Amino acid sequence: YSRTYDILPNVPNLIRIESETIEPTKLDVFDIQNSKVYEDMAVHIESEFPIVVYVFLKRYNVPEWYFAIPSYIASNKYMSMSYYSSNVTGALITCQTLVVAPYDSTNIELNAGGGKLAEEFIKFDDNRNIGTGQSTTQKMNEGDVLVLRGSGSLQDLSGTLIKSDKPILITSGMSETAIPLNSPSQSVITEMEFPTDAFGKHFFFTPLINKDSVSYFRAFASEDNTNVYRNGELMGNIKKGVGAD
């Protein structure tokens, strides 16, 4: 599948691609698929001049959206950030992390993360079962998409460390979840992620206005024994910066 477009400057240009053409993560809440590599399923966009790409997906009445990170930011080390798999809609919606390989013969090493609420495994099509703190490898080629999926309710892939011998890009999140977990409303949290070499030590953010509940933030450490502070007050210590809650 290949298309060429002429687009105007300073004007939003909508490019429609049918999901059947490029979407590897078919949703079936009654038959959760195992994690595996989908060959040659990535979308590759090239342009003559610099552009900004905003991805918008719509499934029924639940939209997802995120900015696409350009490939020159691709790196060799990431930490997955998602949320807990849940049955907010009455069926299991699993957390996901998607790894995209821009180059052939890319070797991936991952150390599985996880939370305290569930002891499920990342289950692969080839019968590998990788639990929290355990490692596995995967070979990928240009355009391949490795889809890592949760396999049970309250499982969380957050904290999964993903390393590679060639630059990669990853997208993590949930197509539907409840924040907090006992909330009846649905939330969408899908983002392309920055590599760990873009991690920092100081962050400033503000709660969203006109919200009737408190704001949440989650901290992920790239190094062991990391203290986290808020407004100068110690919030806690992240003992292990790899594959742990």
N, C-alpha and C positions, 0 to 999 in steps of 0.2 A: 504494500500500500504506500503510495507516494503522491503527494500533491504539491503544487507550486502556487503561491499567492502573491499578488501585488497589493501592498497595503499603504495607506496614506499616513503621513506623519501627524502626530498630535491628535489622532482620532482613534477611539477604541475600535478595534477590528475583531469581529467575532468569527472564529474558525470552528465549524462544527465537525466533529468526528464521531461516527456511530460507535457506541460502546462495544458492540459485537466485534469491531475491528481491532481494538487495542486494549480492551479491559480483561486482564487475566483473573481478577478476583471475583468471580461469579459468586453472588451471595445466595447461600442456601442454609437458612437457619435450622433446618431439620436434618441436614446432612453436612456437618462441618468438614471441610476439606483439610487434608494434611498439608504441611508445609512442603514446598517443592520449588524447582526452577521452571519457569515458563520461558521457553526459548524464543528469542527475537520478538519480544512483546513490548519493548520500551518505545516510547514516542521520541523521535529525534528531530528537533527543530533547529534549522540553520537559517541565518539571515545575512543579507549583504551589509547592513548597518546595524548598530546595537539596538536591541529591542528589550522590552519588559514583557514577560509572559505570566499571565494569571490563569490558573487552571480552575475551571468550574465544572462540577459534576452534579447531576441531579438524578436522584432515584426516588420515585414516588414523590412524596412531599418533603423529603429530607435532602437538602443540598449540602455539598461539601465544596470547599474552595481553599486555595493556598497559592502563594507565589512560588513559581518555579525558580530554583536556584541555578544560575548559569554554571556550565560545566567547568569553567576555569577555577571555581571554588572547590571542585571535587577534591577529596583528600583520601587518606588511607586509614583513618581511625574515627569511629563514631560511637556514640552511646545512644541507644534507642530510648525514646521518651513517648510513652503512650498512656494508658490508663487500664483500669480493671475491666475484663470481660464481664458482661452482665446480661441479664434477661429482662431488661427494662421494657421491652416490647412484648414480653410473653414468650420470647424465643431467644436462644443464645446468640448474642452478637459478640464476636471475639475481637480482641486487640490484634493489630497487625503491624508488621514492619516490612517494608519492601526495599530490597537492595537492587540497584541498577548498575550494570557493568558497562561502561563506555568502551572497554578494550577487550580484545580476545585474550584468552589464557590468563584470566584474573583468578587468583587464589584467595578465597575468603576464609578467615578464621573467626568463629564467633564463640563467645562465652555467655551462656544464657543467663539473663536476669530473672527477676521475679519478685513477688511481694510476699507479705506474711499471711495473706488471706487464703492462699491456695497453694497446693503442691503439685500442680499439673505439670505436664511436660510439653515441649515442642515436639510434635510427632511428624516425622517425615514420611514421604511416600515409600521410601526404601526401608522402612521399619526401624530407623534410628529414633530413639526417644531421648531427648536432651533435657535434663532437669536443671534447676537453678544452680549456677556455679559450675556446670559441666560444659565441656567444649566439644566442637566438631568443626570440620572443614567442608568447603564446597568450591568446586571449580566452575567458573562462569565464562561466557564469551560475550562479545559486543552485542548489546541489545537485549541480553537476557535479564529477566527479573526474578530474583529469589524472593518468594513470599513466605514470611515467617508468620504463623498464626498461633494464637492461643488455642487450647483444646478443651477448656472447661470454664465454668462460671467463676468469677473473681480472680482468674489468672491475669497476671500482668507481665508483659515482656519488658517493661521499663528497666533500665540498667543493663540491658544486654550490650556487651562490648563487641563491636564488629571491626575487624582489622583486615587489611588487604595488601597485596604486594603491588597493586596498581590502583590509581584513584577510582573511587566509586561515589555514588550518590544514594541517599536513602530517604524514604518517606515513612512516617510513623503516624499512628493514631487510631481512632475509632470512628466508624461510620454512624454509630448510635451508641450513646452511653448515658448514664445518670450521674450527675455531679451535684450534690453528694450521692452516694450509692443508693440511698433510700428515697431519692427524689423521683416523682412520677413523670417528670418532664424529660425530654430527649435533648442531648447535646451532641454536637459534632466537633471533634478535635483531630484534624488531619493537617500535618505540616511536613514540608521538606526540611530536613534537619541540617544544622551546621556541624562541621567536624569538631573534634575535641580541641584542635589547635586554635579554634575560635572561641573557646571557653574563656570566661573572665572571672574576676574576683569581686567586682562592684557592679551592682545593678540598681536602677531606679525605675519604679513602676508605680502606677496608681490604680486603686480599685475602680471598676467601672461604675459610673453613676446610674441612678435609677434601678438598682438591683436590690432585691429584698432579702439577700442572704450574704454571708461573708465571702470574701475572696479567698481562693486557695492558691498556694504556690508550692511547687515541688522542686527540690534541689537534687542535682545529680553530680557526683564527684568523679573527676578523672584520675584522682590519686587517693590512695588509702589514707585513713585517719585525718579526714578533712572536717574542721570546725566550721559551722555555718552560723552567721550572726544576722540579726535584724535590728537595725537602728542601734548597733553597738552591743546588743544583748545576745548572749550565746543561746541559739535555738537548739543546737544538738551537734553530735559528732557522727559523721558518716564513716564507719569503721573500714568498710571495704569499697573501693571505687570501681570494682569490676563485678558484674553479675550477682548483685545482692540487693536486698531491700535497703 
